[in-house]
Amino acid sequence: MNEKFYSLKKEKQDKMINGAMQIFARYGYRHASTDEMVRACGVSKGLWFHYFENKTGLYSFVSSYGLKYAMLELSMAQIKSGTDYFTLRYEIEECKMQMMEKYPYLPLFIYSIIREEDPDVAELIKEPRQKYAEAVSKIMMQADYSALTNHEDYLLLIDMLDYSIEALMNDGYRSPVFSAERYLTEVKKHISALQKLL
C-alpha cells in the first residue's frame, strides 16, 4: 500500500491513475513513457516520482489497483447463476463500460495487463493478474453452456468470441472518442452472429 499516494485528494489520485492507465494501456509497460503520463494527466514528473520510486513501482501499483477495482465492479454486477453463456458474456462487457465512467482506459488496460510479458514486471503482477483471472472464471462458471457444449469445438468458439471482443475494444479506443454505446452494439452483433451459427 502506498500511504503517501493515498494521502492525496481522491480527485488527484484518480487523475494520476487515469493518466498512467491510459499510457500503459496504449503502449504496454516497456514503451510507456512517464513524459506521456505527465501530458495525459497534467501533473509534474517530479510528483510521479515523489509517490512512486520508478516506472516499475508505478506499473505494479496501477495494475494491482485497476484489477482490484475491476473485480469489485464485477462482484457487484447483477449476474445471475444459470444465465446462458452469451447473455453473461454481454453483461460482463456492460460492466466494463460502467468501469469506464471512473477509469476510461481500464478495460483496455486490463487486456494489456493480461498480455504483459516484460520480465521487469511479470513477477510483480503475477498475483493480481491470477486473482483477476480466477474472479472472471468464477463468474463464467455460473453460465449455462448448454447452447455451446453440443459442439465439439465449443472452447475454440469461446476463444474466437473473446478475440473478436478484444479487437472491437481496441478499435473503439483508436477512435477519437470511445463510444460505449457503439462498442456494445458491435459486441451484441458478434454474439448474435455466433449464436446463429450454433
C-alpha positions as CSV (number, residue, x, y, z in Angstrom):
1,M,0.0,0.0,0.0
2,N,1.3,3.4,-0.9
3,E,0.3,5.6,2.0
4,K,1.9,8.7,0.6
5,F,-0.1,8.4,-2.6
6,Y,-3.4,7.7,-0.7
7,S,-2.9,10.9,1.3
8,L,-3.6,12.9,-1.9
9,K,-7.1,14.1,-2.5
10,K,-9.1,11.4,-4.4
11,E,-9.6,13.6,-7.4
12,K,-5.8,14.0,-7.8
13,Q,-5.3,10.2,-7.2
14,D,-7.8,9.4,-10.0
15,K,-6.2,11.9,-12.3
16,M,-2.8,10.3,-11.9
17,I,-4.2,6.7,-12.1
18,N,-6.1,7.6,-15.3
19,G,-3.0,9.1,-16.9
20,A,-0.9,6.1,-16.0
21,M,-3.6,3.6,-17.2
22,Q,-4.0,5.4,-20.5
23,I,-0.3,5.3,-21.4
24,F,0.3,1.8,-20.1
25,A,-2.8,0.5,-21.9
26,R,-1.8,2.1,-25.2
27,Y,1.9,1.2,-25.1
28,G,2.5,-1.6,-22.7
29,Y,5.0,-1.4,-19.8
30,R,8.2,-1.3,-21.8
31,H,7.2,1.5,-24.2
32,A,5.1,3.6,-21.8
33,S,6.7,7.0,-21.1
34,T,6.3,8.9,-17.9
35,D,6.6,12.1,-20.0
36,E,3.4,10.9,-21.9
37,M,1.7,10.3,-18.5
38,V,2.6,13.8,-17.4
39,R,0.9,15.1,-20.6
40,A,-2.1,12.8,-20.2
41,C,-2.9,13.9,-16.6
42,G,-1.2,17.3,-16.2
43,V,0.9,16.6,-13.1
44,S,4.7,17.0,-13.0
45,K,7.2,14.2,-13.4
46,G,8.6,15.1,-10.1
47,L,5.2,14.4,-8.5
48,W,5.1,10.9,-10.0
49,F,8.4,10.0,-8.5
50,H,7.6,11.6,-5.2
51,Y,4.9,8.9,-4.8
52,F,6.5,6.0,-6.9
53,E,10.2,5.2,-6.9
54,N,10.3,4.3,-10.6
55,K,8.1,3.2,-13.6
56,T,8.2,-0.4,-12.3
57,G,6.7,0.6,-9.0
58,L,4.1,2.8,-10.7
59,Y,3.1,0.0,-13.1
60,S,2.8,-2.5,-10.2
61,F,0.7,-0.2,-8.2
62,V,-1.7,0.9,-11.1
63,S,-2.0,-2.7,-12.3
64,S,-2.9,-4.0,-8.9
65,Y,-5.3,-1.1,-8.3
66,G,-7.0,-1.4,-11.6
67,L,-7.5,-5.2,-11.3
68,K,-8.9,-4.8,-7.8
69,Y,-11.3,-2.1,-8.9
70,A,-12.4,-4.3,-11.8
71,M,-13.0,-7.3,-9.6
72,L,-15.1,-5.2,-7.2
73,E,-17.2,-3.9,-10.1
74,L,-17.7,-7.4,-11.4
75,S,-18.6,-8.7,-8.0
76,M,-21.3,-6.0,-7.7
77,A,-22.8,-6.7,-11.1
78,Q,-26.2,-8.3,-11.0
79,I,-25.2,-11.5,-12.8
80,K,-27.5,-14.4,-12.2
81,S,-26.3,-18.0,-11.9
82,G,-27.6,-20.1,-14.8
83,T,-27.7,-17.3,-17.3
84,D,-26.8,-18.5,-20.7
85,Y,-23.2,-18.0,-21.8
86,F,-24.0,-15.4,-24.4
87,T,-26.1,-13.2,-22.1
88,L,-23.5,-13.5,-19.4
89,R,-20.7,-12.6,-21.7
90,Y,-22.6,-9.5,-22.8
91,E,-23.3,-8.5,-19.2
92,I,-19.6,-8.6,-18.4
93,E,-19.0,-6.2,-21.3
94,E,-21.7,-3.9,-20.0
95,C,-20.0,-3.9,-16.6
96,K,-16.7,-2.9,-18.3
97,M,-18.4,0.1,-19.8
98,Q,-19.6,1.1,-16.4
99,M,-16.0,0.9,-15.1
100,M,-15.1,3.5,-17.9
101,E,-17.1,6.1,-16.2
102,K,-14.4,6.4,-13.5
103,Y,-11.4,5.0,-15.3
104,P,-11.9,5.4,-19.1
105,Y,-8.9,3.3,-20.1
106,L,-9.3,0.5,-17.5
107,P,-10.9,-2.1,-19.9
108,L,-8.1,-1.7,-22.4
109,F,-5.5,-1.6,-19.6
110,I,-6.8,-5.0,-18.3
111,Y,-6.2,-6.6,-21.7
112,S,-2.7,-5.0,-21.7
113,I,-2.0,-6.4,-18.2
114,I,-3.2,-9.9,-19.2
115,R,-0.8,-9.8,-22.2
116,E,2.1,-8.2,-20.5
117,E,5.3,-10.3,-20.6
118,D,8.0,-7.9,-19.8
119,P,10.4,-9.6,-17.3
120,D,10.8,-6.4,-15.2
121,V,7.1,-6.6,-14.1
122,A,5.9,-10.1,-14.9
123,E,6.5,-11.4,-11.3
124,L,5.1,-8.2,-9.7
125,I,1.8,-8.5,-11.5
126,K,1.5,-12.3,-11.3
127,E,-0.6,-12.5,-8.2
128,P,-3.1,-9.7,-9.0
129,R,-3.4,-11.0,-12.6
130,Q,-4.1,-14.5,-11.3
131,K,-6.7,-13.3,-8.8
132,Y,-8.5,-11.3,-11.6
133,A,-8.5,-14.4,-13.9
134,E,-9.9,-16.5,-11.0
135,A,-12.6,-13.9,-10.3
136,V,-13.7,-13.8,-14.0
137,S,-13.5,-17.6,-14.2
138,K,-15.8,-17.9,-11.1
139,I,-18.4,-15.6,-12.8
140,M,-18.2,-17.5,-16.1
141,M,-18.6,-20.9,-14.3
142,Q,-22.1,-19.7,-13.3
143,A,-23.1,-19.6,-17.0
144,D,-25.3,-22.2,-18.8
145,Y,-23.1,-23.5,-21.5
146,S,-25.7,-26.0,-23.0
147,A,-26.0,-24.0,-26.2
148,L,-22.3,-24.4,-26.7
149,T,-21.4,-27.8,-25.3
150,N,-23.2,-29.7,-28.0
151,H,-20.4,-28.6,-30.4
152,E,-17.1,-30.4,-30.4
153,D,-15.1,-27.2,-30.7
154,Y,-17.0,-25.0,-28.3
155,L,-13.9,-23.9,-26.4
156,L,-12.5,-22.7,-29.7
157,L,-15.7,-20.8,-30.4
158,I,-15.4,-19.1,-27.0
159,D,-11.8,-18.1,-27.8
160,M,-13.0,-16.7,-31.2
161,L,-15.6,-14.6,-29.4
162,D,-13.1,-13.4,-26.8
163,Y,-10.6,-12.4,-29.6
164,S,-13.4,-10.6,-31.5
165,I,-14.5,-8.7,-28.4
166,E,-10.9,-7.6,-27.7
167,A,-10.4,-6.5,-31.3
168,L,-13.6,-4.4,-31.0
169,M,-12.4,-2.8,-27.9
170,N,-9.0,-1.9,-29.5
171,D,-10.9,-0.5,-32.5
172,G,-13.1,1.6,-30.2
173,Y,-10.0,3.1,-28.4
174,R,-8.5,4.0,-31.8
175,S,-11.4,6.3,-32.5
176,P,-11.1,9.9,-31.3
177,V,-13.8,9.3,-28.7
178,F,-14.6,5.8,-27.4
179,S,-18.4,5.2,-27.7
180,A,-19.6,2.7,-25.2
181,E,-22.9,2.5,-27.0
182,R,-21.3,1.7,-30.4
183,Y,-19.0,-0.8,-28.7
184,L,-21.8,-2.7,-27.0
185,T,-23.9,-2.7,-30.2
186,E,-20.9,-4.3,-32.1
187,V,-20.4,-6.8,-29.3
188,K,-24.0,-7.7,-29.4
189,K,-23.8,-8.2,-33.2
190,H,-20.8,-10.6,-32.8
191,I,-22.5,-12.6,-30.0
192,S,-25.7,-12.8,-32.1
193,A,-23.8,-14.0,-35.1
194,L,-22.1,-16.8,-33.1
195,Q,-25.5,-17.8,-31.6
196,K,-27.0,-18.1,-35.1
197,L,-24.1,-20.2,-36.3
198,L,-24.7,-22.6,-33.5
